Amino acid sequence: IAGNLNIISGTLNSSGNNIRIDGNYMNSGDFVHDGSGRVIMEGSNQMMTGSTVFHSFSATGSTNLTMDFRARQNFSGSLILQNITLRSSKTGSAALMILDGSAGTQNVHTVNVADNDATGGSTIQCTVGCTNAGNVTNWNFTAAEVFRGIMDFMFFME
């Protein structure tokens, strides 16, 4: 979709199809999937409003993705976040997202995240090139933070 996807009322059934969105995503209706298909956010500065259960979701490549702090995004299949900045629509108020612990898979790296709460699902593993910019819950940055600490120490020793 070259532009925004607005689900105002009624139902959008992805029926196993991929949906590419260059603009914003707004759901005040009903988005359903049949256990397949992917929503792909591929714009540069995008906003997500309204709660949605996605089967598969991806946001990749030098983008800023802002999630509405009043909504909750659920990912029941796969979650791919790569090379993005992830923020809440209200600084200091965490946007909510859940990765299904029984079925969800993840490929998350090079993400700068702030004001996000992933409580209630699997811990988001963001251990390569990731930044915890504050107010983040149920994300694991351990490998990234350990590596950053080692590099700081090596620089200090030189």
C-alpha positions in Angstrom: 0.0 0.0 0.0 1.6 3.2 -1.1 0.3 5.3 1.8 -1.7 4.7 5.0 -3.8 1.6 5.9 -6.8 2.7 7.9 -9.2 0.0 9.1 -12.1 2.2 10.3 -14.8 -0.3 10.7 -15.6 -3.8 9.4 -13.0 -6.5 8.9 -9.7 -6.8 6.9 -8.9 -10.5 6.4 -5.3 -11.0 5.3 -6.2 -14.5 4.1 -2.6 -15.6 4.0 -1.5 -12.6 1.9 1.4 -10.2 2.6 0.5 -6.6 3.2 3.2 -4.0 2.5 2.6 -0.6 4.1 4.6 2.5 3.2 2.6 4.8 5.5 0.9 4.6 8.8 -1.2 1.7 10.2 -4.5 2.5 12.0 -6.9 -0.2 13.3 -10.2 0.8 14.9 -12.0 -2.1 13.1 -11.0 -5.7 12.9 -7.9 -7.2 11.4 -7.9 -11.0 11.1 -5.5 -13.6 9.7 -5.7 -17.3 9.0 -2.4 -18.2 10.6 -0.3 -17.0 7.6 0.6 -13.9 5.8 2.8 -11.0 7.0 2.3 -7.3 7.6 5.4 -5.5 6.4 6.1 -1.9 7.5 8.5 -0.4 5.0 8.2 3.3 5.2 10.6 5.7 6.8 8.6 7.3 9.6 5.6 5.2 10.5 2.9 5.2 13.2 0.8 2.2 14.5 -2.5 3.0 16.3 -5.1 0.6 17.5 -4.6 -2.9 18.9 -4.0 -5.8 16.5 -3.1 -9.5 16.5 -0.6 -10.1 13.7 0.5 -13.5 12.5 3.8 -12.3 11.1 5.1 -8.8 11.3 8.3 -7.1 10.0 9.8 -3.6 10.1 13.2 -3.3 8.7 15.6 -0.8 7.3 16.4 2.7 8.5 12.9 3.5 9.8 11.3 5.1 12.8 8.4 3.0 14.0 6.1 4.6 16.7 3.5 2.5 18.5 0.4 4.0 20.2 0.9 3.8 24.0 -2.9 3.2 24.4 -2.9 0.0 22.2 -1.3 -3.4 22.3 0.3 -5.2 19.4 0.3 -9.0 19.5 2.5 -11.2 17.4 1.4 -14.8 17.2 3.8 -16.0 14.4 7.0 -14.2 13.6 8.4 -10.8 14.6 11.1 -9.3 12.6 12.6 -5.9 13.7 15.8 -4.9 12.1 17.6 -1.6 11.7 14.9 0.5 13.3 14.2 3.0 16.0 11.1 1.9 18.1 9.3 4.4 20.2 6.0 5.0 22.0 3.6 7.7 20.9 4.0 9.3 24.4 7.4 9.7 25.8 7.6 8.0 29.2 4.5 5.8 28.6 5.4 2.4 27.3 3.7 1.0 24.2 2.6 -2.6 24.7 3.5 -5.6 22.6 3.3 -9.3 23.1 5.2 -12.1 21.3 3.3 -15.3 21.7 5.4 -17.6 23.8 4.1 -20.8 22.4 4.3 -20.1 18.7 6.1 -16.8 18.1 9.6 -16.6 16.6 11.8 -13.6 16.5 14.6 -12.0 14.5 15.4 -8.8 16.2 18.7 -6.8 15.8 20.0 -3.3 15.5 17.0 -1.8 17.2 17.1 1.4 19.3 14.1 1.0 21.6 12.5 3.2 24.3 9.2 3.2 26.2 8.2 -0.4 25.3 6.7 -3.1 27.5 6.6 -6.7 26.1 5.3 -8.2 29.4 2.9 -11.1 28.9 4.8 -12.9 26.1 8.3 -14.2 25.3 11.2 -11.9 26.2 12.3 -10.0 23.1 15.9 -11.0 22.4 17.7 -8.0 21.0 21.4 -8.9 21.5 23.1 -7.7 18.4 23.6 -3.9 17.7 20.7 -3.0 20.0 20.2 0.0 22.3 18.0 0.1 25.4 17.1 3.8 25.4 15.1 3.5 28.6 11.8 2.4 30.1 11.9 -1.0 28.4 10.4 -4.1 29.9 10.8 -7.8 28.9 13.6 -7.2 26.4 17.0 -8.8 26.7 19.9 -6.7 25.6 22.6 -8.7 27.6 24.9 -9.7 24.8 24.8 -6.2 23.3 25.5 -4.5 26.7 28.3 -6.9 27.5 30.0 -6.3 24.2 29.6 -2.6 24.6 31.2 -2.8 28.0 34.1 -4.9 26.7 34.7 -2.4 23.9 34.7 0.5 26.4 37.1 -1.4 28.6 39.5 -2.1 25.7 39.4 1.5 24.6 40.2 2.6 28.2 43.2 0.2 28.3 44.8 1.6 25.2 
